[in-house]
């Protein structure tokens, strides 16, 4: 029997909680560089990753839109590497390639199998809808879930409470004390849970800093199974 039977419903982040976004991003930016005549290497992959992450953090704060992210990240990257590539074309190619990357973190499937009998489970992600739908389908994990909520399709995003309110309109559970969100991002997942008034589980395999106070913490899928399985 599940150790935390107080919960009926788990909201689970996708990227770097279940899907290996770091790998997907690296493969996609490498392919995009090769396509547009930019010599790919680890430094350039890291440069792009930092630019992209910074823009997504600004998106969480409402400072930039997703459409602006899609353009600005390649404008900044192309300028930084001294290329004359078209940022819109490179961005489209990158997104198309990223959508083919359904790689999972090792242990994700075992975790999902262990919790499936006990909860209603839903993916909650801020990623680009077309990209996320494709990656989730390719990953093979959709049968472990009762639904998928992608912020782009609901007119709000993590960490905004409005996104949670719209999710609540679609799920059976209405009692907040019976819902917990699991995710790797303090500024997105944990703050989302705090804003929504639900319990949170911070999934931090690398022991990241904690500016907010999650209800629960886990550093591995094995720990998540002990908590929820």
ROPAVO-264781 format. One record per residue: x, y, z of N, C-alpha, C in turn. Coordinates in steps of 0.001 Angstrom, whole numbers, padded with zeros to 6 digits, always signed. Example, Ala and Ser with C-alpha at 12.3 -4.5 7.8 and 13.67 -1.06 7.14 Angstrom:
+013190-005690+007800+012300-004500+007800+013200-003300+007800;+012850-002250+007080+013670-001060+007140+012900+000030+007870;
//
This chain:
+000843-001195+000000+000000+000000+000000+000882+001250+000000;+000438+002256-000668+001205+003490-000785+001439+004123+000581;+002683+004542+000815+003034+005146+002096+002312+006465+002337;+002094+007223+001247+001432+008516+001399+000036+008447+000800;-000810+007630+001423-002145+007430+000877-003037+008659+001046;-002525+009675+001756-003275+010920+001872-003494+011561+000505;-002574+011288-000459-002714+011853-001794-003514+010918-002691;-004337+011525-003532-005024+010753-004570-004495+011086-005943;-003830+012253-006044-003471+012805-007348-002057+013374-007322;-001268+012981-008322+000082+013513-008463+000200+014271-009781;+000675+015495-009697+001022+016287-010872+002529+016169-011033;+002983+015739-012202+004405+015444-012389+004965+016250-013559;+006028+016967-013291+006733+017718-014332+007331+016754-015351;+007613+017263-016546+008166+016406-017608+009685+016519-017700;+010194+017689-018098+011615+017821-018418+012507+017809-017187;+013485+016905-017230+014449+016683-016159+013807+016207-014861;+012546+015775-014977+011905+015008-013914+011642+013602-014434;+011135+013510-015661+010930+012220-016336+011735+012144-017632;+011586+013153-018476+012319+013214-019738+013709+013798-019523;+014686+013263-020239+016050+013773-020150+016196+014962-021104;+015836+016147-020598+015869+017320-021446+017299+017733-021775;+018220+017562-020854+019609+017965-021121+020169+017233-022334;+019904+015932-022399+020349+015151-023548+019627+015587-024815;+018312+015751-024727+017518+016150-025894+017983+017487-026445;+018208+018435-025561+018645+019761-025975+020014+019693-026652;+020933+018932-026055+022283+018828-026614+022270+018213-028013;+021495+017162-028195+021402+016534-029509+020775+017471-030540;+019741+018203-030108+019044+019096-031042+019902+020293-031435;+020603+020896-030471+021416+022059-030822+022633+021634-031637;+023170+020435-031390+024275+019932-032195+023836+019749-033644;+022661+019157-033834+022136+018955-035186+021868+020290-035875;+021341+021258-035126+021047+022568-035706+022329+023297-036102;+023349+023204-035266+024636+023826-035615+025195+023224-036897;+025186+021910-036984+025700+021243-038178+024920+021653-039420;+023610+021780-039290+022753+022153-040415+023055+023564-040914;+023401+024474-039986+023554+025880-040361+025017+026341-040345;+025929+025375-040498+027323+025716-040721+028068+026241-039510;+027612+025881-038315+028291+026281-037080+028964+025035-036500;+030239+025115-036238+030960+023966-035687+030435+023647-034286;+029841+022466-034112+029295+022151-032788+030389+021674-031834;+030301+022097-030585+031173+021565-029543+030471+021740-028203;+031080+021212-027144+030447+021250-025828+030258+022674-025322;+031213+023541-025613+031100+024932-025154+029917+025632-025797;+029704+025384-027079+028576+026021-027758+027245+025417-027306;+027240+024127-027045+026022+023504-026515+025682+024095-025159;+026701+024308-024326+026479+024905-023011+026038+026362-023133;+026621+027081-024075+026232+028464-024322+024754+028542-024677;+024333+027709-025614+022918+027718-025995+022032+027362-024809;+022430+026340-024055+021631+025896-022910+021443+027021-021903;+022496+027767-021643+022410+028872-020684+021498+029981-021189;+021600+030293-022477+020728+031308-023072+019271+030860-022981;+019027+029623-023345+017672+029085-023346+017082+029081-021930;+017859+028594-020967+017380+028524-019588+017060+029910-019045;+017922+030866-019346+017688+032233-018878+016373+032788-019412;+016086+032517-020674+014839+033010-021273+013619+032306-020679;+013727+031009-020405+012596+030297-019792+012349+030797-018373;+013413+031152-017639+013235+031736-016308+012512+033072-016408;+012849+033844-017420+012154+035127-017638+010698+034886-018028;+010455+033818-018774+009081+033472-019142+008254+033139-017899;+008850+032411-016956+008141+032078-015719+007713+033335-014978;+008504+034402-015104+008196+035671-014437+007288+036564-015274;+006929+036095-016471+006051+036876-017338+006753+037958-018120;+008079+037869-018247+008847+038923-018910+008955+038724-020411;+008874+037477-020875+008919+037191-022311+007881+036123-022632;+007382+036123-023863+006429+035115-024305+007174+033917-024886;+006445+032836-025132+007076+031672-025757+007542+031991-027172;+006774+032796-027890+007183+033174-029244+008487+033970-029210;+008631+034816-028198+009870+035581-028068+011032+034671-027700;+010789+033679-026836+011846+032722-026513+012359+032054-027779;+011431+031584-028612+011790+030837-029814+012702+031650-030734;+012487+032972-030780+013304+033840-031624+014559+034318-030902;+014379+034839-029687+015489+035483-028984+016634+034520-028687;+016313+033254-028373+017396+032340-028005+018357+032111-029169;+017813+032107-030403+018708+031905-031541+019330+033202-032018;+018651+034306-031821+019293+035593-032106+020534+035764-031223;+020388+035479-029931+021507+035624-028999+022616+034612-029295;+022222+033385-029554+023216+032337-029812+023997+032619-031089;+023304+032949-032151+023958+033220-033440+024908+034407-033333;+024468+035438-032622+025348+036603-032415+026586+036214-031621;+026400+035397-030574+027518+035019-029704+028566+034186-030422;+028148+033360-031377+029111+032497-032086+029590+033119-033394;+029078+034306-033719+029545+035006-034914+029064+034411-036218;+027852+033848-036207+027293+033233-037419+026354+034212-038117;+026091+033932-039394+025127+034735-040154+023850+033941-040432;+023650+032847-039715+022463+032010-039904+021195+032793-039581;+020096+032405-040207+018800+033023-039935+018235+032433-038636;+017985+033264-037619+017531+032727-036327+016179+032036-036385;+015287+032521-037250+013972+031875-037346+014097+030492-037985;+014878+030394-039041+015058+029096-039706+015785+028113-038797;+016812+028591-038108+017543+027712-037202+016657+027272-036047;+015835+028183-035571+014914+027849-034498+013902+026798-034904;+013375+026928-036105+012403+025934-036586+013040+024561-036727;+014272+024542-037239+014964+023254-037396+015242+022633-036032;+015673+023454-035106+015938+022977-033743+014683+022371-033126;+013556+023063-033234+012319+022566-032640+011884+021249-033281;+012026+021160-034591+011678+019923-035287+012537+018768-034796;+013835+019035-034606+014746+018003-034123+014467+017665-032665;+014226+018684-031847+013934+018456-030424+012699+017578-030257;+011732+017762-031131+010484+016998-031043+010694+015503-031268;+011850+015119-031794+012129+013697-032028+012885+013060-030862;+013126+013827-029814+013944+013351-028696+013045+012961-027516;+012732+011687-027405+011868+011206-026326+012618+010480-025235;+013884+010811-025034+014727+010102-024075+014227+010299-022642;+014244+009215-021873+013823+009251-020473+015026+009212-019546;+014873+009779-018375+015877+009604-017333+015838+008152-016856;+017003+007598-016579+017067+006218-016107+016317+006081-014781;+015391+005147-014743+014600+004919-013537+013209+005506-013594;+012941+006335-014594+011638+006998-014681+010494+005997-014846;+010675+005010-015715+009611+004043-015970+009332+003203-014719;+010376+002785-014031+010188+002012-012810+009406+002783-011767;+009698+004068-011655+008952+004919-010732+007483+005000-011121;+007224+005250-012402+005843+005384-012862+005061+004082-012667;+005701+002947-012920+005046+001654-012707+004685+001466-011233;+005563+001908-010351+005355+001680-008918+004206+002512-008359;+003958+003692-008931+002917+004566-008378+001577+004442-009097;+001590+003831-010271+000379+003804-011096-000841+003218-010373;-000691+002167-009544-001892+001597-008913-002554+002503-007874;-001840+003515-007401-002310+004248-006229-002860+005643-006496;-002560+006221-007652-002884+007628-007874-003478+007884-009260;-004187+009000-009369-004403+009633-010656-003136+010446-010927;-002580+010306-012108-001325+010987-012420-001465+011833-013678;-000859+013021-013626-000949+013962-014741+000402+014626-014980;+000777+014751-016238+001964+015527-016599+001571+017001-016652;+002413+017848-016058+002188+019296-016070+003490+019954-016525;+003481+020553-017710+004714+021073-018292+004522+022436-018937;+005596+023226-018935+005595+024537-019590+006151+024488-021006;+006588+023348-021461+007253+023270-022767+006344+023645-023930;+006953+023788-025108+006192+024079-026323+005279+022895-026637;+004013+023177-026894+003015+022109-027003+003354+021085-028081;+003661+021538-029281+003929+020598-030373+005134+019728-030066;+006156+020329-029487+007371+019597-029143+007092+018596-028029;+006376+019036-026978+006134+018163-025835+005227+016986-026188;+004179+017230-026960+003306+016126-027358+004097+015048-028086;+004963+015465-029003+005760+014511-029771+006725+013754-028871;+007437+014464-028018+008426+013820-027151+007769+012849-026174;+006639+013240-025624+005947+012359-024676+005438+011102-025374;+004936+011264-026577+004467+010107-027345+005624+009152-027626;+006748+009704-028053+007916+008877-028363+008507+008216-027123;+008358+008838-025981+008942+008302-024749+008272+007016-024293;+007015+006820-024667+006295+005616-024276+005668+005657-022892;+005673+006819-022226+005163+006866-020851+003707+007312-020735;+003080+007696-021829+001707+008202-021740+000726+007206-021124;+000872+005876-021324-000060+004952-020670-000042+005009-019145;+000998+005596-018567+001078+005704-017109+000362+006940-016571;-000260+007713-017465-000873+008970-017054-002352+009043-017432;-003077+009818-016629-004497+010047-016879-004734+011299-017718;-003696+012082-017923-003838+013275-018739-002544+014054-018805;-002495+014997-019740-001321+015853-019944-001788+017297-019999;-001149+018149-019211-001468+019578-019209-000230+020355-019633;-000311+020977-020805+000784+021785-021343+000346+023238-021288;+001132+024067-020638+000707+025436-020333+000259+026211-021565;+000933+025996-022675+000612+026723-023912-000832+026500-024336;-001406+025383-023951-002779+025045-024340-003818+025517-023324;-003340+026119-022223-004263+026544-021169-004161+028024-020830;-003389+028759-021602-003337+030210-021439-002705+030674-020145;-001955+029807-019494-001240+030166-018277-000059+029219-018146;+000726+029359-017092+001954+028572-016984+002338+028398-015529;+003165+027376-015276+003827+027312-013981+004785+028499-013874;+004829+029206-012752+004251+028896-011453+002926+029599-011145;+002192+030047-012152+000979+030825-011900-000150+029958-011341;-000856+030470-010353-001982+029755-009760-003086+029517-010787;-003229+030442-011741-004270+030299-012749-004138+028983-013510;-002918+028559-013795-002711+027283-014495-003246+026139-013631;-002979+026189-012334-003504+025154-011439-005033+025173-011429;-005615+026355-011381-007079+026458-011373-007682+025821-012618;-007031+026007-013750-007531+025428-015000-007336+023914-015035;-006252+023457-014425-006060+022010-014293-007158+021415-013422;-007480+022087-012321-008495+021589-011385-009871+021459-012032;-010115+022258-013053-011388+022147-013762-011491+020826-014523;-010330+020189-014788-010294+019000-015642-010083+017695-014873;-009675+017766-013613-009361+016543-012873-010441+016264-011825;-010621+015004-011436-011666+014664-010466-011418+015233-009068;-010162+015215-008622-009858+015642-007258-009945+017157-007109;-010720+017616-006121-010846+019051-005856-010241+019445-004512;-009955+018460-003675-009384+018715-002356-007875+018918-002494;-007413+020137-002261-005995+020452-002452-005075+019616-001565;-005574+019208-000406-004732+018430+000504-004445+017036-000036;-005149+016649-001099-004990+015321-001691-004158+015356-002973;-003574+016531-003280-002806+016714-004512-001375+017103-004169;-000417+016530-004883+000998+016880-004706+001635+017025-006079;+002520+018004-006218+003274+018164-007460+004717+017727-007235;+005265+016999-008214+006648+016524-008197+007397+017195-009348;+008531+017820-009044+009288+018456-010115+010677+018864-009697;+011512+019173-010692+012922+019463-010447+013230+020948-010361;+012249+021805-010610+012510+023242-010664+011878+023963-009477;+012701+024659-008718+012195+025463-007614+011309+026597-008122;+011787+027294-009160+011087+028490-009635+009837+028176-010436;+009743+026959-010946+008577+026558-011734+007682+025622-010930;+008152+024430-010611+007316+023405-009993+006995+023689-008529;+008009+023967-007734+007783+024145-006302+007034+025445-006023;+007420+026518-006680+006680+027773-006503+005249+027638-007013;+005059+026875-008071+003708+026588-008586+002859+025934-007499;+003421+024911-006849+002687+024247-005782+002380+025171-004622;+003359+025989-004257+003154+026947-003167+002048+027933-003530;+002095+028467-004748+001063+029411-005196-000316+028772-005240;-000349+027483-005581-001627+026768-005696-002157+026303-004351;-001290+026243-003345-001708+025777-002035-001747+024267-001920;-000865+023586-002694-000796+022123-002630+000593+021699-002156;+000719+020449-001744+002009+019921-001326+002948+019783-002518;+004237+019814-002220+005257+019773-003262+006325+018740-002915;+006885+018119-003961+008019+017214-003792+009119+017657-004741;+010229+018097-004173+011351+018584-004962+012245+017423-005353;+012348+017181-006659+013164+016090-007183+014485+016677-007632;+015526+016457-006826+016810+017108-007076+017958+016116-006972;+018190+015322-008035+019284+014346-008005+020654+014955-007750;+020844+016216-008098+022146+016856-007932+022210+017741-006695;+021192+017653-005847+021202+018421-004611+021235+019916-004834;+020398+020416-005717+020369+021835-006062+019954+022688-004862;+020298+023988-004859+019902+024875-003765+018386+025009-003683;+017888+025362-002505+016448+025376-002274+015986+026736-001743;+015667+027677-002630+015184+028987-002177+013788+028943-001573;+013017+027888-001871+011696+027704-001269+011718+026417-000453;+010696+026212+000336+010642+025042+001219+009616+024038+000715;+010052+022992+000025+009114+021974-000442+008611+021115+000715;+007458+020490+000512+006908+019578+001521+007771+018339+001657;+008232+017820+000513+009011+016590+000462+010216+016809-000451;+011224+015961-000290+012416+016037-001128+012842+014633-001514;+013385+014482-002723+013935+013196-003158+015116+013471-004073;+016172+012690-003918+017355+012864-004740+017497+011778-005800;+016560+010832-005831+016627+009748-006809+015232+009169-006998;+015077+008385-008067+013798+007694-008266+013557+006671-007170;+014627+006098-006653+014470+005147-005546+013838+005829-004337;+014253+007058-004061+013658+007807-002945+012206+008166-003252;+011926+008523-004509+010535+008822-004882+009649+007585-004685;+010157+006430-005030+009384+005189-004850+009113+004930-003375;+010106+005194-002524+009901+005012-001088+008851+005965-000558;+008795+007154-001104+007826+008142-000650+006418+007849-001162;+006316+007542-002455+005002+007460-003089+004587+006041-003492;+005546+005125-003612+005240+003828-004178+004649+002813-003201;
//
